[in-house]
């Protein structure tokens, strides 16, 4: 009887496994996107540091007003890009949290179903053992 209950849950477990696997793939993809966004932010910040170092070098030699205006304009654009990339990183982190939660829920559901099936199988084994002892 319990073995039949366990067998009837096989399609449900297959669906839960598929859903968990899909969530795990999605989680990996989103983690990669976050890493890419963080790398891009690091590159922008590094570039800003290099550009500021160039300002120090050029500034010691003296610069024209036009050079200074171009420098400030470009630095402002770079700061805007860094701010936007930080927002992108924040969005990717929040998205990762959501996707991770989904995966954890699906994993927990799958594990719960597996435990239920194991309990049914254990019950069936116990009933069979009792039946053999009576014989």
C-alpha positions, 0 to 999 in steps of 0.5 A: 500500500505505502509502496503504491503511494510512493510510486504515485508521487514519482511524477510529482517528484520528477516535476519538482526535480525539473523545477529545482534544476531550472532554478539552479541554472537560473541562479548560476546565470544570475550569479554570472551577471552579477560578477560581470557587473562587479567587474565592469564597476571595478574597471570603471573605478580603476580607470577613474584612478588612472585618469586622476593620476594623469591629472596629477602628472599633467597638473605638475607640468601645468595645463591649459584652461581647455585641458582642465575643462575637458578633464572635468567634463570627462571626469563628470561623465565617468562619475555618472557611468560609475554611479549607473554601474553601481545601480546596476550592481545593486539591481543584480544583487537584489535579483540574485537574492530573489532567484536564490530564494526561489531556488531554496524554496524549490529545493526544500519542496523537493527534499520534502517530497523525497522524505515523504517517499522514503517514509512511505517506502519505510512503512511498506518495508515494515509492513512487509517485514511484519507480514513475513514474521506472521508467516 
